[in-house]
C-alpha cells in the first residue's frame, strides 16, 4: 500500500514523464523467502504498480566494498527459485543491492537472470577516487584515513559490517608506497567506504579539487573498476 501511494505521487509529480520505481526489501533481519517474494510481486501486479525492479534480501552477506560472504552453492540454489518467480511475472528486474565487488557470484547471477537484473554498484566509485588520492596525494589520504578511524564507530551504525578497524593500520604506521594497498584489503575498504559522509564533510572541497585536476586518472580507474563488473554480464 505504501509503494502504491508513492507511485501515485510520482505519477502526479512526473506529469506523464517516465520514471523508474524500484521496491527494496533487502534491509531486513532475515533473507526474503520465495513465498514472500511471490506475495510481494503478486500484490504489485494486482495493484498495477509499475515497478521496474525488486530488491529482495538474499542468503549470505552483501557488505560494502567487498566480495560476497557465504555459501555460493546455497546462494545459487535460492537465486534459481527467486528467478523462477521473476520470470513467471516477466515484468520487473531482480535488483542486487550492495552489489559492488561481488565478483564471485556475478556469473551465477547472469546465468539465471537472463538480462533481467540491476546490480547496484555506485558506492565504490568513491573508493576509486580514494585510490587515486592514495597514489598521488598521500598527505590528503592520510588525513582522510585518520578521520575514518575516528568516525568509524559512529558511521557504521547504519550498515551490516564485518570490518575490524583494529586491523587497519594508522596512517603513521605506513609508508607512502603502502597507502594504495589499503584499497585492496577487506577491513580498510569497509572502514573507508562507510565513513564517506564524514570525510566529504571535512575534506570534500579538497577531494573534488584533486579529482578535477586528475580527471583522466580517475576516469581510467573507473573504466577498469566498472569493466570488471560489466564483463561477467557481457
N, C-alpha and C positions, 0 to 999 in steps of 0.2 A: 504493500500500500504506500509506503514511504517512497519507493522508487517510482511508482505511478504518479505520485504527487510532484516529484521532481521533474518527471518527463512532461507533465502538463505545464509546469512553469517554464521549462526550456522551450516548449512549443510556442508559448506566448512571447517569450523574450526574443527568440530567434526569428519570429515572424516569417516563417516559410523557408528560411535558410537551413541548410543541412547541418547536422551536428552528430557527434559520436557519443553515445551513452554507454558506459560500462558499469556493471554491477559487481561489486567486490565483496566477497565474504571470506577473504583469506586471513584476516587478523582475528582468528578465533583460537580458543584453547585446544580444540581438537580438530583433526582433519575433517573435511567435508565428506560425508558418506555419499555413495552413489544414490541412495534414496533421497537425501537432502538435495543433491544436485538435480535429480529429476523433478522433485517438488517445486524447487525454485524456477527451473526452466519452464515447467508446465504452467505455473502461475503467470510468469511473464508472457508466455504465449497466449493464454486465455484472456489476459488483460490488454493484449495488443501493445505491449510496451516495447518499443523498437531498440532493444539493446544490441550493440554490435559485438560485445564481448562479456564474458562472465569469468570472474576470478575466484575459483574455489581455493580452499587450503588443502594442499596435497600432503601425503605422508612424508616424513623426513623433515629436515631443516633447510629453510631457504633464508640464509642470513646475508647481511650486507657485504658486498665486495669479495665474496669467497665462493668456492665451488659447492655443489650440493653435498649435504651431510646426511647419510642414511643408507639404507639397503637399496641399491639400484634395481635389483630384481623385483623387490616389493613395489617400488615406485612405478616400474613399467606395468606390473600386473594391475595396479589400481588405475593407472592412466588409461589403459585399454578400456576399462569399464566406463570411465568418465567420457572417453571419446565416443563410445557406443551411444551414450545419451546425447552427446553433442550432435553426432551425425543423424540421430533419429529426428531431432528438431530441425537441423540443417538451416539455422537462422542466425547463428552467432559464432564467434571465435572463442576458444579457450584462452584465458589470459594467465600468463605466468608472472606473478608479482615477485619482486626482489629477484628478478631473472638474470641480473648481471653475473657473468663469470661462472655460470652453471654448465661448464663445458662437458662434464662427464655425462650429462643427460640430454644435451641438445639433439643429438642424432636420434635418440629414442623418441623425443617429442615430435621431431619432424616425421619420423616413420609412421606415427599413428595419427597426427593432426591433419595430414594431407592438405596443408596450407591454411587450415582454419585455426590460426594461432597468433597470439600477440605476446611477445616477450618484452617485458618492461625492463629497460637497461639504462635509463638515463643517468642514474646516480654516479656511476663510475667514470663518467666523463670528467667529473671533478677530480677524481683520483689521478687521471691522466694529466690534468693541469698540475697537480702536486708533483707528479713525476718530472715534468719539465722544470719546475722550480727547484726540485732537489738536485737536478743535474746542473742547473745554470745559475741558481741564486741560493747557495747553501745557507747564507745568513738569514734570509727570509724564511726558508724552510725550517731552520732550527727554531725560530720564534714560533712558528705555527705548531711544530711538534711539542714544544714546551707548553703551549696553551692547550693543546689536545690532551695532554696528560692531566693538566689542571682541571679541565672541564668534563672529562670523560664520564665520571660517575653521575653527574647531573644529566648530561645529554643522553646517556644510554637508557634512560627510564622508559622511553617510548619504543624501544627496539628489543627483539629477541636476539641475544648475542652470546657466543661462547668466548668472546675476547677476554684474555687475561692481560690487563695493561702492564702488570709487573714484568711480563716477558718482552715488553717493548723498551729498548734502551732509551735513556735520557739523551738529549741532544749533545751534552758534553762528554758522552761516552763513545761518540762515533767520530770518525774522520769524515771529511767532505766526500771522499770516494765511497764511503759506506752508506751514505744517506739514501741514494736511489734504491738500494737493496731492500729498504723498508717497504717499498711498494710491491714487493714480491712475497711478503710474509703475512701469514694469516692474521695474527693479532694486531700488527701495526696497520694493516689495511682497514680493519674494522675500527680501530681507535681513531684514525684519521678521517674515515668516512663519516662516522656518526657525530663528530664534533664540527662538521662543516658550518653549522649556524654560528657557533662562537667564533670560529676562525674568520668567517666572512664579516661578522660584526666588527672584529678587531682589525683585520688585515685585508678586508675586501678591496679597498682602493688600491693597495699595493699589488694585490693579486691581479686585478683587472688591468692595471697599467703594465705589469710584467707580461701578461699573456698578449696584450695588444701589441707589445713590442717584439714578441716572439710567436706571432700567429702561425707562421709556416711550420715551426717546430711542433706547436700544439696540434695543428691540423694533421701533421704526419702521424703523431701519436694516436690521435682519434681514428684515423683511417686504419692503422694497424689493429687497434683495440676492437673497433666495431667490425672490422673484416673478420676477426676470429669468431665473433658472434654470428655473423651472417653466413659464413662458409658452410656450417652444418645444415643450413636450410636451403642451400642452392641446389 
